[in-house]
Structures are given as structure tokens and as C-alpha cells.
Amino acid sequence: MEAPRQMRHALEFFRKSTPALREPAAEDGAEIWELVRACKPLDENSMYCNLIQCDHFRETCVVAEIDGEIAGWVSAYVLPDDPETLFVWQVAVSEKARGAGLGSLMLNGLLRRDACKNIKRLQTTITQENRASWGLFHTFAANRSATLRSQPYFTQARHFRDRQSTEHMVTIDFSEAPGRAA
């Protein structure tokens, strides 16, 4: 005789694990390096670079874990000559976590940290063809009612010797947003 099946609420089929956001540790460096490598078209840094980011810049970097596995990464730092600007170096989201707003969640979590309490603007560079990053930062700016501006910064010919596409400097200014949403 077959055991009776337990009825489950329909919403249980749509529940997903909630990401846990935290500061990285040096021990996360190798897993972060593998995540970035899997997130084309992001530039791959050396594993050592990711270790340094996790160690020296942990207060302005974010790891997102889902079910104990690293599913997201933001590397960022406060500009040395402008303590009101946070520069976002990379945002990486694993394939299985995409489309759920994890990038924005990590950026918002980062801006709530004490290390970012004086931040009035966010900057990042994006190549023209990186549609996912453009989408993330346009949505992020719109959700904060902030202005987004961009202009060529490191150019293909002048800076990259035609080996890489032009990186556009994207600036999201929170100080112009109604009620400053930082």
C-alpha cells in the first residue's frame, strides 16, 4: 500500500534560499576567482588579486552565499583621493543565481555598511557590449532615483592598444537623488 502524499502549498515550489551577504575572508579568494572566471565577459584577475581584495578591501567587498556556496561577489573600494566615491571593480553572479536581483541586493547591502556611510556616488567602468552590467547599474540607479552618467574613460586605442574594448566610466550620483538613498 502506498503512503499518502503530503499536500504542499503551491508557493513552496517557488521558494528559494535567501542569500546571505557577508564580508569576504582570504579563504574565499580561490572560490571567488572561479566564480569570476565563469562569468564572461568579466575580466579575470589573478587569484592573488582576489585574495588581496578579500583581505585588504573586505569592508567594501561583498560575498553572497546561497546554501553555503558563493553565488555572488562585489569587489569595490573607496577612492583614495575622494572618500565620497565608491568604485565598484566587479560584480559577479553565478549562472544559477541570475535574474533574481542579487547584484542590486549586494550593492545595496554594501552601501549600508559603516565603511560606506559617507558615500555620495558610485562609479564603475563597463564596456559597451556588457549588457548585463549596463542593465544592473541602470536599474540600480533608477531604484534609488539617482542620476546615471557615462563617458568613455579607458579607450580601446589609447589605453588598451586595441586589445580590449573601451571602458566607459559610469557615475551614479546619490547626492542628486530625492531624500538621498544611501
N, C-alpha and C positions, 0 to 999 in steps of 0.2 A: 504494500500500500504506500502510495506517495505521500510525503509530508505536505501539509498545506503550505502554500506560498504566503509569505507575509506581504501585505499590501504596503507600498511605499508611496509617499506623497509625490506627485509629479514634479514638484520643484527640486526634489533630491537628485534628479537626473541632470540638473543644470548647475548644481553647487560645485564650486571649485575651491581648492585650498586657497586660503588668503596668504598673499606674500608677506613674509617677514622682512622688514628693512632694518639694516644694521650697518655699522662701520665695518670696513674690511679689516682683516688681520693679514700679516705677511704670509701665513699659511694658505690664504685664499689665492695667492698670486698665480699659481700654476693653473688652477681651475678657471680663473678669470681669463688668463691668456688663451686657454682652449675655447672659452665662450666667444671671445673677440674673433678668433680665427674662424669660427663657424658663422660669424655674422658679416657676410660680404655685403656691401663693399667697404666695410671698415678697414682702415689701415692696421696691419699687425705690428705692434710694438714688440720689443724683445720681452721675454718672460721676466728678465731682470727689471725692465721698466715697470711692469705691472707689480712686481714685488715692492719696488720703491714707492709707487703710488699707494699701495696698501699700507705701507709702513709710515712714510713721511707725510702723506696727504690724507690719511684716514678720516680726519674730521670733515673733509669736503669731498669724500667719495662715498658711494652707496653700493651695497650688495643687497640684492633681493633674493631671498630663498623661498622656494616652494617645495614643500615636502622634504626639507633638508638638502635640497640641491640648489646650487646657484643658477638662477634663471635670468638675472638682470644685473647690470653693472653700470654705474655712472662714475667716471673719473672727472674731477674738477679741482680747481684751486682758486683762491682769491688772488687777484693780480697784485704782485709785489708793489707796484707804483700807484695802484688805485684800489684801496681797501673797500670800495663800494661796488666793485665789479667782480662777479664770479665767472670764471672762464670754464666752460664745460668742454673737456677734451674729447670724451667719447661717451656714447650711450649705446649699450649692447643689451638686446633682449633675445633670449633663446627662442628658437622657432616655435616650440610648444607653448610659449607664453605670449606670443604676439597677438595683437588685436584686442587686448583686454585693458589697455591704458597703463601698463606697467611703467613705461618710460615717464609719463607725466606723474605717476604716483611717486617714483623715485626722485624726480626733480622737486616736486612739492615737499616731500619729506626732507630733502637736503636743505631747502630754503627755511625750514622751521628749526634747524639746528642753531645752537648758540654761535657756532663758527660763522654763520651767515646772517647774524642779526643786523648787520649794517649794510647788507647788500641792497643796492638800488637798481642794479641792472645785471643782466646775464648776457654773456657773449659766448659764441661758439663759431666754428668755421664749418661750412658744408660745401661739398662740390655740387654743381648744378644738377647732376644726374642722380643724386641721392634723394629720391622722392620720399622715402620713409622718414628721413631726418627732417626734411622740409615740412612734412605733414605733422610730425611731432611738435616742432617748435612753433609752427603757425597755430596749432590747436592750443598749445600751452599758453602762448601769448593771448589768444582770444579768450580763453577761460579766465585769465587774470585781467582782462580789459586793458592789456598793456600794448604799447606800440612795438612793432617789429620792423626793423630796418635791416637792409643788407646791401653790401657793396663788395666788389672784388677786393681781395686782400693779398693773398699769396697767389701770384698769377702763374699760369702754365709756362709761359715763355721766360719771364724774368726770374722767377724763383725756383721753378721745378725743371728748368731746361727741357721742357716738352716731355717730361717723363710722367707727369701727373696732371690731372685737371686742376683748374683754378679753384682755390678755396675762397668762398665768399664769407666775409665777416658778418655774422648775424648778431644784432644787438636787440635785446628786449628790455625796454626801459620801464621799470615798475614805478618810478617816481612820477611819471605822467599819468598813471592809472588812477581812476577814481578810488579813493579810500586806500591807496597803496596796499596791494595784496601780498606782501612778502611774509 
